[in-house]
């Protein structure tokens, strides 16, 4: 979550290349109008083990979670009762990356592969759009960014899973919206950089600074 610049600048960027935007991800991007790539056997087995482990942890920790929710509810109700604390402006919330197109034969659909399920960064530079994944250990979303900021020594190996060179897309800024899960209301999702391919499909990368 906070290692992108420290890893990419010395290990992946070209000497004359400038980093514009990046988004850490732990799973496939949101897909609109394009099918999900299939699970490879080794990732499917890992996924099953993860689900089983998650269910067991949920069963064991259900009482603790209930107590925590009660504590948070009491804290929130107390904060809302006082009129002295100004309310903070709500941050817009949208997915980090959205791939959109018309079917798997669209330009964006053909870019999809099972390898995009890896943990890594979607990266936009002044020369290319890419998905880059570190080789070796990477943290889950829950732990990423926690603890003290440690120094990264030596070379960090990364894989360029997907790459689209400059000239194959045009870039523009768009304001995306999202639907709430329960009431299906339309809400702002934030400001995105949209990379449009030749057939109108493309990839939207959420701006870090809104």
LOMAR-957395 format. One record per residue: residue in one letter; y, z, x negated of N, C-alpha, C in turn; residue number from 1. Coordinates in pm, whole numbers. Each point is the difference from the previous one (the first is absolute). Layout:
<pts>
<pt "a" <Y Z X> <Y Z X> <Y Z X> NUM>,
...
</pts>
This chain:
<pts>
<pt "x" <-120 0 -82> <120 0 82> <126 0 -86> 1>,
<pt "x" <-5 68 -116> <118 3 -86> <-28 -56 -140> 2>,
<pt "x" <-116 -62 -19> <-34 -53 -131> <19 -151 -13> 3>,
<pt "x" <43 -66 107> <6 -146 -2> <85 -52 -116> 4>,
<pt "x" <123 45 -8> <89 -51 -105> <-51 36 -140> 5>,
<pt "x" <-52 124 -14> <-47 45 -132> <-125 -74 -46> 6>,
<pt "x" <-79 -52 96> <-120 -75 -36> <30 -149 -13> 7>,
<pt "x" <73 -54 95> <19 -145 6> <93 -53 -109> 8>,
<pt "x" <108 71 -28> <96 -54 -96> <-60 -18 -140> 9>,
<pt "x" <-74 96 -56> <-56 -24 -134> <-133 -74 -1> 10>,
<pt "x" <-71 -4 113> <-138 -51 -2> <-20 -130 77> 11>,
<pt "x" <94 -39 83> <-24 -117 86> <117 -98 4> 12>,
<pt "x" <123 48 4> <114 -90 7> <13 -83 -128> 13>,
<pt "x" <43 -124 16> <30 -83 -116> <132 46 -61> 14>,
<pt "x" <25 -34 -127> <123 47 -66> <130 -39 73> 15>,
<pt "x" <0 -116 65> <122 -47 67> <-6 19 151> 16>,
<pt "x" <-91 85 47> <-22 17 143> <64 129 49> 17>,
<pt "x" <59 -7 120> <71 116 56> <-70 49 127> 18>,
<pt "x" <-28 130 6> <-64 61 116> <103 19 111> 19>,
<pt "x" <-29 -55 118> <93 9 113> <-47 103 102> 20>,
<pt "x" <-125 -8 41> <-52 86 106> <-146 29 -27> 21>,
<pt "x" <-45 118 44> <-143 31 -11> <-36 99 110> 22>,
<pt "x" <-127 -6 43> <-49 88 106> <-141 46 -35> 23>,
<pt "x" <-23 130 -17> <-136 49 -24> <-83 -5 128> 24>,
<pt "x" <-125 -42 -11> <-88 -9 117> <-137 54 -38> 25>,
<pt "x" <-72 47 103> <-135 53 -20> <-102 -73 88> 26>,
<pt "x" <42 -104 67> <-90 -74 88> <60 -137 27> 27>,
<pt "x" <-66 -77 85> <53 -131 38> <139 12 60> 28>,
<pt "x" <84 -101 -19> <129 2 71> <-21 -22 149> 29>,
<pt "x" <103 23 77> <-6 -31 143> <-10 -152 15> 30>,
<pt "x" <-92 -45 85> <-23 -144 20> <43 -41 139> 31>,
<pt "x" <81 -102 9> <47 -52 128> <-36 -149 10> 32>,
<pt "x" <-96 -30 88> <-38 -138 21> <-99 -56 -101> 33>,
<pt "x" <-46 84 -92> <-99 -43 -100> <-117 99 2> 34>,
<pt "x" <-124 -48 -16> <-116 89 10> <-17 87 -124> 35>,
<pt "x" <-65 115 19> <-28 89 -111> <-111 -59 -88> 36>,
<pt "x" <13 8 -130> <-108 -48 -88> <-122 90 13> 37>,
<pt "x" <-120 -52 -23> <-120 81 16> <-10 107 -108> 38>,
<pt "x" <-80 104 31> <-27 104 -98> <-108 -47 -96> 39>,
<pt "x" <20 6 -131> <-111 -24 -93> <-98 116 6> 40>,
<pt "x" <-128 -22 -33> <-103 105 15> <36 132 -68> 41>,
<pt "x" <50 -6 -126> <27 125 -72> <116 76 64> 42>,
<pt "x" <101 -72 50> <111 68 67> <-41 54 135> 43>,
<pt "x" <-91 -71 69> <-48 48 129> <-77 129 -15> 44>,
<pt "x" <-87 8 -102> <-76 124 -24> <94 115 -33> 45>,
<pt "x" <102 -27 -82> <97 104 -34> <78 45 122> 46>,
<pt "x" <30 -96 87> <74 32 123> <-82 91 90> 47>,
<pt "x" <-130 -27 13> <-87 82 84> <-6 142 -53> 48>,
<pt "x" <-15 15 -133> <-3 133 -59> <132 74 22> 49>,
<pt "x" <110 -74 -9> <132 61 21> <14 51 142> 50>,
<pt "x" <-45 -81 98> <9 41 140> <-86 123 27> 51>,
<pt "x" <-122 1 -54> <-88 115 19> <61 125 -61> 52>,
<pt "x" <54 -12 -121> <63 114 -65> <122 49 76> 53>,
<pt "x" <77 -94 54> <119 37 77> <-38 77 126> 54>,
<pt "x" <-105 -44 67> <-46 69 122> <-45 142 -32> 55>,
<pt "x" <-73 15 -109> <-46 134 -39> <118 91 -34> 56>,
<pt "x" <97 -53 -73> <117 80 -33> <79 39 125> 57>,
<pt "x" <5 -93 95> <73 29 124> <-68 114 77> 58>,
<pt "x" <-133 -2 4> <-72 104 72> <22 135 -67> 59>,
<pt "x" <-11 1 -135> <16 126 -73> <143 52 10> 60>,
<pt "x" <98 -88 -5> <139 44 -4> <72 2 133> 61>,
<pt "x" <-71 -14 111> <66 -9 130> <75 129 35> 62>,
<pt "x" <-57 114 -32> <66 127 31> <128 16 -82> 63>,
<pt "x" <-7 -36 -127> <118 8 -86> <111 -92 49> 64>,
<pt "x" <-36 -120 41> <99 -95 50> <65 50 129> 65>,
<pt "x" <-80 61 85> <55 53 124> <102 109 -28> 66>,
<pt "x" <-31 88 -93> <94 106 -37> <127 -58 -60> 67>,
<pt "x" <-14 -104 -80> <117 -63 -61> <88 -67 105> 68>,
<pt "x" <-62 -65 98> <77 -64 106> <77 103 82> 69>,
<pt "x" <-62 113 26> <70 106 74> <120 49 -80> 70>,
<pt "x" <-18 18 -130> <109 45 -86> <114 -100 -2> 71>,
<pt "x" <-33 -129 -13> <103 -104 -2> <72 -9 133> 72>,
<pt "x" <-75 14 109> <63 -7 132> <101 113 19> 73>,
<pt "x" <-35 120 -47> <93 112 10> <124 -24 -85> 74>,
<pt "x" <-21 -56 -120> <114 -26 -87> <92 -106 56> 75>,
<pt "x" <-56 -106 58> <82 -105 57> <76 48 123> 76>,
<pt "x" <-65 83 82> <68 50 118> <115 91 -39> 77>,
<pt "x" <-17 79 -106> <107 86 -46> <117 -79 -55> 78>,
<pt "x" <-29 -111 -71> <106 -81 -57> <78 -71 108> 79>,
<pt "x" <-66 -43 106> <69 -72 105> <86 92 85> 80>,
<pt "x" <-32 130 0> <76 93 82> <137 29 -59> 81>,
<pt "x" <12 -2 -134> <128 31 -62> <92 -120 1> 82>,
<pt "x" <127 20 32> <93 -111 5> <80 -15 -126> 83>,
<pt "x" <-24 84 -103> <80 -4 -120> <-51 -102 -101> 84>,
<pt "x" <-125 -40 12> <-59 -92 -98> <15 -142 50> 85>,
<pt "x" <74 -87 -71> <15 -138 45> <-131 -75 -13> 86>,
<pt "x" <-30 -84 95> <-123 -77 -3> <13 -114 -100> 87>,
<pt "x" <-105 -21 -77> <0 -109 -97> <-24 -133 71> 88>,
<pt "x" <58 -105 -56> <-19 -133 57> <-145 -43 -17> 89>,
<pt "x" <-60 -48 106> <-139 -43 -6> <-14 -125 -86> 90>,
<pt "x" <-101 3 -83> <-27 -118 -83> <-86 -99 77> 91>,
<pt "x" <34 -125 -12> <-84 -102 63> <-134 -3 -72> 92>,
<pt "x" <-103 -28 76> <-135 7 -55> <-76 -126 35> 93>,
<pt "x" <-36 -74 -100> <-79 -121 20> <-101 -15 -112> 94>,
<pt "x" <-98 -88 14> <-100 -19 -105> <63 -54 -127> 95>,
<pt "x" <-62 29 -113> <54 -45 -128> <-6 -151 -14> 96>,
<pt "x" <-110 -61 48> <-20 -144 -16> <-59 -56 129> 97>,
<pt "x" <49 -117 41> <-54 -70 117> <-27 -145 -40> 98>,
<pt "x" <-123 -45 22> <-36 -140 -22> <-11 -66 136> 99>,
<pt "x" <74 -108 23> <1 -63 131> <-22 -150 -13> 100>,
<pt "x" <-67 -55 101> <-28 -144 0> <-76 -38 125> 101>,
<pt "x" <-52 -121 0> <-78 -51 112> <-140 -35 -47> 102>,
<pt "x" <-86 99 -3> <-139 -22 -36> <-25 3 -149> 103>,
<pt "x" <-129 -2 -36> <-37 8 -141> <28 -128 -76> 104>,
<pt "x" <34 -110 70> <33 -125 -68> <148 -13 -31> 105>,
<pt "x" <80 98 42> <141 -1 -37> <13 35 -148> 106>,
<pt "x" <115 -31 -57> <20 28 -143> <-19 148 -29> 107>,
<pt "x" <54 87 85> <-15 144 -21> <-145 43 22> 108>,
<pt "x" <-67 -59 100> <-140 36 27> <-91 -34 -116> 109>,
<pt "x" <29 -109 -70> <-85 -39 -114> <19 91 -121> 110>,
<pt "x" <106 77 0> <22 93 -111> <-83 127 13> 111>,
<pt "x" <-49 29 120> <-71 125 24> <-138 -2 -63> 112>,
<pt "x" <-40 115 -52> <-134 16 -58> <-39 147 8> 113>,
<pt "x" <-131 31 -9> <-42 141 2> <63 83 -111> 114>,
<pt "x" <40 -63 -110> <58 74 -112> <133 64 36> 115>,
<pt "x" <63 -45 108> <127 59 42> <-18 138 62> 116>,
<pt "x" <-125 45 14> <-25 137 48> <16 102 -113> 117>,
<pt "x" <18 -44 -122> <14 92 -113> <134 73 7> 118>,
<pt "x" <8 112 -70> <127 71 -14> <83 -70 -106> 119>,
<pt "x" <128 -17 29> <84 -68 -97> <141 -13 50> 120>,
<pt "x" <69 -102 -49> <139 -24 37> <20 -146 41> 121>,
<pt "x" <71 -22 109> <56 -131 30> <134 -6 -72> 122>,
<pt "x" <18 -106 -76> <114 -7 -92> <75 -132 20> 123>,
<pt "x" <132 11 6> <87 -118 3> <90 4 -123> 124>,
<pt "x" <-1 -109 -78> <89 -13 -114> <87 -124 20> 125>,
<pt "x" <81 -30 -98> <81 -121 8> <-79 -126 -32> 126>,
<pt "x" <-133 17 -27> <-83 -115 -34> <-125 -16 87> 127>,
<pt "x" <-41 107 70> <-126 -9 74> <-15 116 98> 128>,
<pt "x" <-91 -21 93> <-47 104 92> <-145 26 -33> 129>,
<pt "x" <-40 126 -11> <-137 28 -44> <-50 131 58> 130>,
<pt "x" <-133 11 2> <-66 128 25> <-71 39 -128> 131>,
<pt "x" <35 117 -52> <-49 46 -130> <-74 131 19> 132>,
<pt "x" <-120 11 -59> <-83 121 16> <-32 58 -137> 133>,
<pt "x" <14 132 -18> <-38 61 -127> <-152 2 -15> 134>,
<pt "x" <-45 -11 -124> <-143 5 -30> <-34 144 -37> 135>,
<pt "x" <-100 56 66> <-38 137 -28> <43 91 113> 136>,
<pt "x" <28 125 -35> <28 102 101> <136 -21 65> 137>,
<pt "x" <4 17 130> <126 2 75> <-11 106 109> 138>,
<pt "x" <112 60 33> <-1 112 93> <9 -47 144> 139>,
<pt "x" <-47 85 90> <14 -28 142> <145 17 40> 140>,
<pt "x" <32 -48 120> <137 10 47> <42 145 15> 141>,
<pt "x" <-94 86 33> <31 142 20> <49 64 -130> 142>,
<pt "x" <-62 -36 -113> <32 65 -127> <103 -77 -81> 143>,
<pt "x" <22 -125 31> <92 -80 -80> <141 57 10> 144>,
<pt "x" <64 21 -114> <135 53 -2> <7 151 -2> 145>,
<pt "x" <-113 70 8> <1 146 -2> <-10 49 -144> 146>,
<pt "x" <44 123 -21> <-7 59 -132> <112 -47 -91> 147>,
<pt "x" <4 51 -125> <106 -38 -93> <-13 -146 -43> 148>,
<pt "x" <113 -59 -32> <1 -139 -45> <-42 -5 -146> 149>,
<pt "x" <-117 -55 -27> <-53 -1 -135> <30 -133 -69> 150>,
<pt "x" <0 4 -131> <26 -120 -79> <-124 -87 -6> 151>,
<pt "x" <20 -131 7> <-111 -94 -12> <-1 -53 -142> 152>,
<pt "x" <-105 33 -75> <-11 -43 -139> <-94 -120 -12> 153>,
<pt "x" <37 -92 -86> <-87 -112 -30> <0 -108 107> 154>,
<pt "x" <-89 -97 -19> <-9 -115 89> <-78 35 126> 155>,
<pt "x" <50 -45 113> <-69 17 128> <-46 -137 47> 156>,
<pt "x" <-129 -17 16> <-54 -129 42> <18 -19 149> 157>,
<pt "x" <51 -116 41> <19 -32 141> <-55 -140 27> 158>,
<pt "x" <-47 -20 122> <-48 -131 45> <103 -64 92> 159>,
<pt "x" <28 -128 -20> <82 -76 92> <-93 -59 105> 160>,
<pt "x" <-10 65 114> <-94 -40 105> <50 -123 74> 161>,
<pt "x" <129 -6 25> <61 -112 74> <134 -31 -65> 162>,
<pt "x" <31 -128 -11> <128 -39 -58> <50 -128 63> 163>,
<pt "x" <127 1 40> <67 -119 54> <124 -21 -83> 164>,
<pt "x" <8 -115 -66> <111 -28 -90> <126 -35 78> 165>,
<pt "x" <114 29 -62> <129 -39 56> <4 -151 17> 166>,
<pt "x" <55 -46 111> <0 -142 33> <-98 -32 111> 167>,
<pt "x" <-102 88 17> <-95 -19 110> <43 76 124> 168>,
<pt "x" <107 78 -10> <47 76 116> <153 10 -6> 169>,
<pt "x" <57 28 114> <142 31 10> <14 145 45> 170>,
<pt "x" <105 66 -43> <17 142 27> <122 23 88> 171>,
<pt "x" <-17 83 102> <111 38 86> <-20 145 43> 172>,
<pt "x" <104 61 55> <-9 137 49> <-4 1 151> 173>,
<pt "x" <-89 82 56> <-16 9 145> <-14 146 41> 174>,
<pt "x" <43 30 122> <-22 132 59> <-122 -10 91> 175>,
<pt "x" <-105 72 -33> <-121 -2 81> <2 114 102> 176>,
<pt "x" <-75 -18 107> <-20 105 99> <-148 34 7> 177>,
<pt "x" <-32 111 64> <-138 43 17> <-20 54 141> 178>,
<pt "x" <-125 6 44> <-36 57 130> <-59 139 -20> 179>,
<pt "x" <46 98 77> <-60 132 -7> <-142 -6 55> 180>,
<pt "x" <-86 87 -50> <-142 -10 32> <-32 33 145> 181>,
<pt "x" <68 101 55> <-37 47 134> <81 -70 108> 182>,
<pt "x" <132 10 -7> <85 -56 105> <35 -146 -23> 183>,
<pt "x" <-34 -54 -119> <25 -141 -34> <148 -34 11> 184>,
<pt "x" <84 92 -41> <143 -27 -3> <37 -71 -130> 185>,
<pt "x" <104 -80 6> <46 -72 -118> <96 86 -80> 186>,
<pt "x" <-31 18 -127> <80 82 -90> <33 -82 -125> 187>,
<pt "x" <112 32 -67> <29 -67 -127> <-100 41 -106> 188>,
<pt "x" <-42 -95 -81> <-97 28 -106> <64 -3 -139> 189>,
<pt "x" <120 -53 -10> <67 -1 -130> <35 -140 -47> 190>,
<pt "x" <62 -5 -117> <44 -125 -61> <-107 -50 -96> 191>,
<pt "x" <-32 -128 10> <-107 -60 -79> <49 -123 -75> 192>,
<pt "x" <-61 -25 -115> <14 -129 -67> <-115 -88 48> 193>,
<pt "x" <34 -113 58> <-102 -90 54> <-16 -120 -91> 194>,
<pt "x" <-124 -19 -52> <-32 -116 -82> <-72 -102 87> 195>,
<pt "x" <69 -107 35> <-54 -102 88> <-65 -112 -81> 196>,
<pt "x" <-123 -35 37> <-72 -110 -63> <32 -129 74> 197>,
<pt "x" <-56 -110 -46> <40 -132 48> <-30 -22 148> 198>,
<pt "x" <-105 64 54> <-38 -23 140> <62 104 94> 199>,
<pt "x" <89 85 -48> <63 100 85> <-69 135 -1> 200>,
<pt "x" <-121 9 -53> <-65 130 -17> <62 70 -120> 201>,
<pt "x" <-33 126 -19> <62 67 -113> <-40 144 -14> 202>,
<pt "x" <74 69 -86> <-25 139 -33> <132 75 4> 203>,
<pt "x" <2 109 77> <120 85 11> <-22 126 -84> 204>,
<pt "x" <94 27 -87> <-7 116 -89> <115 94 34> 205>,
<pt "x" <-34 123 40> <103 93 43> <87 44 -116> 206>,
<pt "x" <131 -1 20> <92 39 -105> <-9 151 -23> 207>,
<pt "x" <-1 41 -126> <-8 143 -32> <128 71 40> 208>,
<pt "x" <113 -66 -15> <129 61 31> <51 -59 130> 209>,
<pt "x" <2 80 105> <42 -47 131> <149 28 21> 210>,
</pts>
